[in-house]
Amino acid sequence: MKIVYTIIVMIIVLFIITFSLGNAVPVQISYYEFMDFTVPLYLIIFISFGVGLIFAGLVGIGERYRLTRKIKHLNKRIIEQEIRQTETDMVPLTLEETQPEE
């Protein structure tokens, strides 16, 4: 399994290297007069990808937290229902004998 993992990592690294070499064109970024600098195109793409991963991770963490709370709430309801069920099972059933009609 470790060999497969190593091969996959090597393929990803090879992709990153070839992508970087193919997109090494410098791009000028300016934001009004506040920022003005030049960076390679691949760096902009990788930074955008990283920011997207971080954002998606945060959304995933929020969703997982929400689902965990819902599961706890539903488990609590299940326990309450089981307690009610055992309480109703323990109540003795009494049947009134019917009087024959005269």
N, C-alpha and C positions, 0 to 999 in steps of 0.2 A: 504493500500500500504506500510505503514511503517513496518508492520509486515512481509511482504514478503521480504523487504529489510533487515530487521534484521535477518531473517532465512538464507538468502543467505550469509550474512556476517559471520554468525556463522558457516555455512558449510565450507566457505573458510578458516576461522581461524582454524577449526578442521582439515582440510586437511593440512594446513601449520604445525600445531603441530605434527600430525602423520608422515608427511614427514620428519620433522626435527629429530624426535626420531628414525626413521628408517634409517636415513643417517647421523648419528652422528660420523661416522668414521673419525678420523683425517687424513688429507692429507698434505703431505709436499710439499710446493711450493718453488722452487729455480730458480732464474734467474741469471745464471753465479755465480759470487761471490758477486754480488750487493745485492740481496735479498735472504733471506732464512728464511722461517717461516712455522708454522703448523697451519692450520685452519680446522674446520669441513667441511665435504663434502657439507652439505646442505647450508652452507654460500657461498661457491663458486658457487653453482647452483643459489641461489637467487641473488647474485651479477651479474652473467652473464645474468640472466633474466631481472634484472633492467636496465643494460646497453643496452640490446636489446630494451626494452621499450622506453628508452630515445632516442636511435637512430631512431627508427620507428616514434616517436613523432616529431623529428626534420625533418625527411623526409616528414611527413604529413603536417607540418607547411609550408615547402617550396612549396609543391604541392598546398596547399590552397592559398598561396600568388600568385602563378602563375595563378591559375584559377580565382582569384579575379581580377587580372589585365586584363585577357582576357575578362571577363564579362564586365568590365568597357569599354574596347575598343569596344566590340560588341554593347553595349548600345549606345555609342557615334555614331557608324555607323548607328544604327537604327534611332536615332534622325536626323542625317544628311539626311537619305533617306526620312524620313517623311517630312522634310522641303522641299526637292526637289519635293516631290509628291504634296504638297500643292501649291508650286509655279507653277507647271505645270497645276494644276487644276484651278488656278486663271487666266491663260492666256485665253483670249476669242478666241474662234474658229471662223475663218472667212472663209466662203465658197465663192469662186468666182463663180459668175453666169456664166454659160456656154452660149456662144453666139450660136444661131442656125446657122447651116451651110447654106450658100447660094449657 
